[in-house]
Amino acid sequence: MNGVTGRMGTNQHLVRSILAIRRQGGVTLPDGGKVVPEPLLVGRSEDKLRALAEEHALERWTTDLGGALAEPDCEIYFDAQATAARAAAVEKAIAAGKHVYCEKPSAPDLESALRIARLAREAGVKHGVVQDKLFLPGLRKLRALVDAGFFGRILSVRGEFGYWVFEGPEPAPQRPSWNYRSEDGGGILADMFSHWRYVLDHVIAPVRSVYTLAATHIGERVDERGNPYRCTAEDAAYAVFELEGGVVAQLNSSWCVRVDRDELFELQVDGTDGSAVAGLRDCRVQTGGETPRAVWNPDVPNPLRFRDSWVDFEGDAGYENAFKVQWELFLRHVAHGDPFPWDLFEGARGVQLAELATRSWRERRVVEVPELPA
Ligand SMILES: NC(=O)c1ccc[n+]([C@@H]2O[C@H](COP(=O)([O-])OP(=O)(O)OC[C@H]3O[C@@H](n4cnc5c(N)ncnc54)[C@H](O)[C@@H]3O)[C@@H](O)[C@H]2O)c1
């Protein structure tokens, strides 16, 4: 597990996924056998690795990636490093014959993303990319509504993602400073559009075009060491997508908004027969029959409480941590050959959308999203 001292590596992947899977006794295979992952922690800082290993009573850690890749009992290479460092390390792991699983975006540019996908295919190793939002309760409920035909014909989708990321030094920023430097693989387009691709493609309908206006609203921030730095990457992106079937999707992504929502991400879907608002956990719906008859009249106090005519949609009970659910599927894929469609080619589609959205912004025009070459 490389990059495991980072925010995502420690919290979501080590503690809430791999250690949680170990605590439950592993992942059960169809024949009743168990797969219990044994992590080897890899990183750049001895001190951080030692502290992390001690905290979780783990014995295996190293700063030597080459040495880790030479360990014959390590079958899977996992990467949650800062994005700019990922493709080269994944390439080394594939050359060492490891199966690979990594965070999104799989690479900083489409060419590198396709390159590692093809290398993995040619090497015959199993591969996957984190697409955690698909496993969040709120989006699984939304997907269940789409599958059930709840919306009738889907007309439009509007999403709000974001929160205020402190500039530092106090309150301390909640995100790493490289996120705000394009030379280090930062920027909200690379970060969030790699999510929006699979969310739109797999929950609503395939993305066909994109128009984006992005901005660097905050020009200077303070880094982990307390030093001010110039922000070279965009910290907000406002995008309109056309989806297959003529669905229009608008998504705002921003690290410079104060939240007046129930959740940090909300996606509203409006259809001819009903609407839904899905968050990370919850999903509420309004049917055509429950739709209030709104009439524009600012001269009198509003007689309708619009939010009262929405009801919670519970879906199937029993949702687990999204990262852990996908890890279990990947472990079953490796150990038993169960299907795992969220591979490096799928990851490359996310990188493609981020790249095309960036082009749209730079060239101030709508950009078509072509099929990816295999
Ligand atoms: N799936 C999600 O929802 C989600 C959310 C946030 C971040 N991510 C992805 O996870 C990855 C890690 O993000 P994070 O927020 O944990 O970052 P982080 O800065 O907290 O951690 C980065 C890790 O990479 C290592 N690293 C290696 N080379 C580096 C370099 N040159 N500069 C900085 N760090 C380097 C660090 O030591 C650290 O362990 C990113 O690719 C990001 O896109 C995914």
The ligand as a MOL file (V3000), in Angstrom:
LIG
                    3D

  0  0  0     0  0            999 V3000
M  V30 BEGIN CTAB
M  V30 COUNTS 44 48 0 0 0
M  V30 BEGIN ATOM
M  V30 1 N -11.6790 8.8000 -3.9180 0
M  V30 2 C -11.7720 9.9710 -3.3090 0
M  V30 3 O -12.8480 10.3890 -2.9070 0
M  V30 4 C -10.5430 10.7920 -3.1030 0
M  V30 5 C -10.6070 11.9050 -2.2410 0
M  V30 6 C -9.4300 12.6470 -2.0580 0
M  V30 7 C -8.2760 12.3200 -2.7300 0
M  V30 8 N -8.2760 11.2460 -3.5780 0 CHG=1
M  V30 9 C -7.0630 10.8760 -4.3200 0
M  V30 10 O -6.1750 10.2250 -3.4330 0
M  V30 11 C -4.8230 10.5840 -3.7370 0
M  V30 12 C -4.1470 11.0850 -2.4600 0
M  V30 13 O -4.8250 12.2310 -2.0040 0
M  V30 14 P -4.6980 12.7070 -0.4810 0
M  V30 15 O -5.7000 13.7730 -0.3050 0
M  V30 16 O -4.6930 11.5360 0.4140 0 CHG=-1
M  V30 17 O -3.2420 13.3780 -0.5080 0
M  V30 18 P -2.1580 13.4910 0.6680 0
M  V30 19 O -1.2780 14.6240 0.2900 0
M  V30 20 O -2.8190 13.5080 1.9990 0
M  V30 21 O -1.3520 12.1280 0.5590 0
M  V30 22 C -0.4880 11.8930 -0.4990 0
M  V30 23 C 0.3850 10.6930 -0.2350 0
M  V30 24 O 1.2800 10.5600 -1.3490 0
M  V30 25 C 2.6330 10.6180 -0.9070 0
M  V30 26 N 3.4150 11.2870 -1.9400 0
M  V30 27 C 4.2540 10.6810 -2.8000 0
M  V30 28 N 4.8210 11.5610 -3.6330 0
M  V30 29 C 4.3220 12.7680 -3.2980 0
M  V30 30 C 4.5470 14.0770 -3.7880 0
M  V30 31 N 5.3810 14.3190 -4.7890 0
M  V30 32 N 3.8680 15.1010 -3.2080 0
M  V30 33 C 3.0030 14.8770 -2.1970 0
M  V30 34 N 2.7680 13.6430 -1.6930 0
M  V30 35 C 3.4200 12.6030 -2.2340 0
M  V30 36 C 2.5890 11.3300 0.4320 0
M  V30 37 O 3.6970 10.9570 1.2090 0
M  V30 38 C 1.2750 10.8410 1.0030 0
M  V30 39 O 1.4200 9.5700 1.6000 0
M  V30 40 C -4.9040 11.6190 -4.8530 0
M  V30 41 O -4.6010 11.0310 -6.0910 0
M  V30 42 C -6.3370 12.0960 -4.8510 0
M  V30 43 O -6.8150 12.4280 -6.1480 0
M  V30 44 C -9.3870 10.5020 -3.7660 0
M  V30 END ATOM
M  V30 BEGIN BOND
M  V30 1 1 1 2
M  V30 2 2 2 3
M  V30 3 1 2 4
M  V30 4 1 4 5
M  V30 5 2 4 44
M  V30 6 2 5 6
M  V30 7 1 6 7
M  V30 8 2 7 8
M  V30 9 1 8 9
M  V30 10 1 8 44
M  V30 11 1 9 10
M  V30 12 1 9 42
M  V30 13 1 10 11
M  V30 14 1 11 12
M  V30 15 1 11 40
M  V30 16 1 12 13
M  V30 17 1 13 14
M  V30 18 2 14 15
M  V30 19 1 14 16
M  V30 20 1 14 17
M  V30 21 1 17 18
M  V30 22 2 18 19
M  V30 23 1 18 20
M  V30 24 1 18 21
M  V30 25 1 21 22
M  V30 26 1 22 23
M  V30 27 1 23 24
M  V30 28 1 23 38
M  V30 29 1 24 25
M  V30 30 1 25 26
M  V30 31 1 25 36
M  V30 32 1 26 27
M  V30 33 1 26 35
M  V30 34 2 27 28
M  V30 35 1 28 29
M  V30 36 1 29 30
M  V30 37 2 29 35
M  V30 38 1 30 31
M  V30 39 2 30 32
M  V30 40 1 32 33
M  V30 41 2 33 34
M  V30 42 1 34 35
M  V30 43 1 36 37
M  V30 44 1 36 38
M  V30 45 1 38 39
M  V30 46 1 40 41
M  V30 47 1 40 42
M  V30 48 1 42 43
M  V30 END BOND
M  V30 END CTAB
M  END
